[in-house]
Each structure stands twice: as structure tokens, then as C-alpha cells.
């Protein structure tokens, strides 16, 4: 139990020392005899816009009617 509290305190201290600056880089303060600040450069991702032309098939919808032969059923009641 005591070891878990020590690990939890160390993890909280490490997470509390991280901040982002205006450039989007992460600034990490590490606990040592004196506090030292390190800057981690974040990678830059560039995106570009591209236009793609595709060929789509032309579909034609037709309405059709069919004639169906339906048997006629009569029900006779027995008296």
C-alpha cells in the first residue's frame, strides 16, 4: 500500500510538470536538485487539398407493369 502511494505521488508530480507553449511544443519540467526545463518539439503535419475526378455510370430507371393471373377462390359453406 505504501509503495502504491509513492508511485502515485511520483506520477502526479511528473504529469504536473508538463505544459504547452504558444508554439504548440511541450515544455517538461523534471524534478532534480534544481528544476530543469526541457522543450520537446512537436512534429508539424501539413495537409494539402486535392481534387479527384471520377466516372460514375449513368443509371436509367423505368417503370414497368405486368399482368398477373390470380386464381379466383370461392368458399362454400356446408349447411
Secondary structure, 3 states (H helix, E strand, C coil): CHHHHHHHHHHHHHHHCEEECCCCCEEEEECCCCCEEEEECCCCCCCCCCCCCCCCCCCCCCCCCCCCCCCCCCCCCCC
